[in-house]
């Protein structure tokens, strides 16, 4: 009987701890937060290197995503293929603000690996503003 009462108290306490709270002036409102855009890395159909530390991905027919490198990604200019590997627990899904690794087969040395973060999905206007040679 005591065990059942203790378990019920624990469940009610835990449920109260997870209850939603009103966001005050100092808290950020999650109602206005932009939902994360996601895709499966197998949907990537093209890529191009943008400016320094940028990589643009064409996903499906029309979506374009921007990746930001955490350091220099060498050999991207001449790469015929790359591999995009999401950091995380298995799977091939990548969402905005997620980290991944770009693997570029080396021309004269072993593979080059660089860490990237999926920054954002671009709007049609933002895609049109990318220089033609950088647009995937």
VMD Tcl script that draws the C-alpha trace (Angstrom):
set ca {
  {0.00 0.00 0.00}
  {2.81 2.41 0.91}
  {4.62 1.58 -2.34}
  {1.51 2.35 -4.41}
  {1.02 5.66 -2.56}
  {4.68 6.61 -3.00}
  {4.54 5.72 -6.70}
  {1.37 7.80 -7.22}
  {2.98 10.76 -5.44}
  {6.11 10.44 -7.61}
  {4.05 10.32 -10.82}
  {2.00 13.37 -9.83}
  {5.13 15.29 -8.84}
  {6.83 14.45 -12.13}
  {3.73 15.43 -14.11}
  {3.63 18.78 -12.31}
  {7.28 19.38 -13.10}
  {6.58 18.98 -16.82}
  {3.51 21.20 -16.88}
  {3.67 24.14 -19.30}
  {4.59 27.48 -17.80}
  {3.59 30.96 -18.91}
  {6.48 32.77 -20.51}
  {7.11 36.08 -18.87}
  {8.86 39.15 -20.19}
  {12.26 37.53 -19.67}
  {11.38 34.17 -21.27}
  {11.27 33.47 -24.97}
  {7.92 32.58 -26.42}
  {7.91 29.23 -28.20}
  {4.58 29.99 -29.90}
  {6.30 32.42 -32.29}
  {9.40 30.26 -32.85}
  {9.99 29.11 -36.42}
  {9.70 25.34 -36.74}
  {12.88 23.55 -37.75}
  {13.07 22.55 -41.40}
  {14.27 19.00 -41.96}
  {15.17 16.70 -44.83}
  {16.64 13.29 -45.45}
  {20.22 13.48 -46.75}
  {19.27 11.01 -49.51}
  {17.10 13.80 -50.99}
  {20.11 16.03 -51.76}
  {20.37 16.33 -55.53}
  {23.10 18.97 -55.95}
  {25.51 21.16 -53.99}
  {27.74 24.15 -54.58}
  {30.29 25.92 -52.49}
  {29.24 29.45 -51.60}
  {31.48 31.99 -49.94}
  {34.11 31.05 -47.40}
  {32.67 28.43 -45.08}
  {29.36 28.11 -46.96}
  {27.87 25.17 -48.80}
  {24.48 25.25 -50.53}
  {22.42 22.09 -50.97}
  {19.58 21.51 -53.42}
  {17.12 19.17 -51.74}
  {14.40 17.64 -53.85}
  {13.23 19.85 -56.71}
  {13.22 23.30 -55.20}
  {14.44 23.52 -51.60}
  {17.86 25.06 -50.99}
  {19.63 24.87 -47.63}
  {22.73 26.67 -46.40}
  {25.44 24.88 -44.44}
  {28.04 26.80 -42.44}
  {31.44 25.20 -41.91}
  {33.07 25.18 -38.50}
  {36.44 25.52 -40.19}
  {37.95 25.32 -43.64}
  {36.48 22.72 -45.96}
  {39.22 22.07 -48.48}
  {38.83 20.36 -51.86}
  {35.18 21.41 -52.23}
  {35.95 23.47 -55.34}
  {36.91 20.43 -57.37}
  {34.92 17.68 -55.65}
  {32.82 15.52 -57.96}
  {30.98 14.05 -54.98}
  {30.64 14.56 -51.26}
  {29.06 12.62 -48.42}
  {26.87 14.35 -45.86}
  {26.72 12.48 -42.55}
  {24.43 13.85 -39.80}
  {25.90 13.91 -36.29}
  {23.49 12.21 -33.99}
  {22.07 8.89 -33.12}
  {21.73 7.06 -36.40}
  {19.41 8.02 -39.17}
  {19.83 10.25 -42.16}
  {17.58 13.14 -41.14}
  {19.07 16.61 -40.82}
  {17.28 19.67 -39.43}
  {18.19 23.34 -39.11}
  {20.74 23.95 -36.33}
  {21.91 20.31 -36.51}
  {25.57 19.45 -36.99}
  {26.91 17.11 -39.65}
  {30.15 16.11 -41.35}
  {30.95 16.66 -45.00}
  {33.37 14.07 -46.37}
  {35.24 14.99 -49.55}
  {37.30 12.31 -51.29}
  {40.85 13.64 -51.51}
  {42.49 13.99 -54.89}
  {46.03 13.44 -53.65}
  {45.49 12.42 -50.03}
  {42.96 10.72 -47.81}
  {39.40 11.98 -47.40}
  {38.87 15.47 -46.03}
  {36.25 15.77 -43.29}
  {34.81 19.05 -42.06}
  {32.06 19.83 -39.58}
  {29.11 21.89 -40.74}
  {25.90 23.23 -39.23}
  {22.67 23.38 -41.18}
  {21.97 27.11 -40.90}
  {18.69 27.63 -42.70}
  {16.39 26.88 -45.59}
  {16.51 29.72 -48.10}
  {13.46 31.44 -49.54}
  {13.03 31.74 -53.31}
  {14.23 35.35 -53.12}
  {17.35 34.37 -51.18}
  {18.12 31.61 -53.70}
  {17.75 34.09 -56.57}
  {20.20 36.43 -54.82}
  {22.95 33.77 -54.77}
  {25.47 34.31 -57.60}
  {24.79 31.86 -60.46}
  {28.14 30.06 -60.06}
  {27.31 29.33 -56.39}
  {23.65 28.35 -56.87}
  {22.97 24.61 -56.68}
}
mol new
graphics top color blue
foreach p $ca { graphics top sphere $p radius 0.5 }
foreach p [lrange $ca 0 end-1] q [lrange $ca 1 end] { graphics top cylinder $p $q radius 0.2 }
display resetview
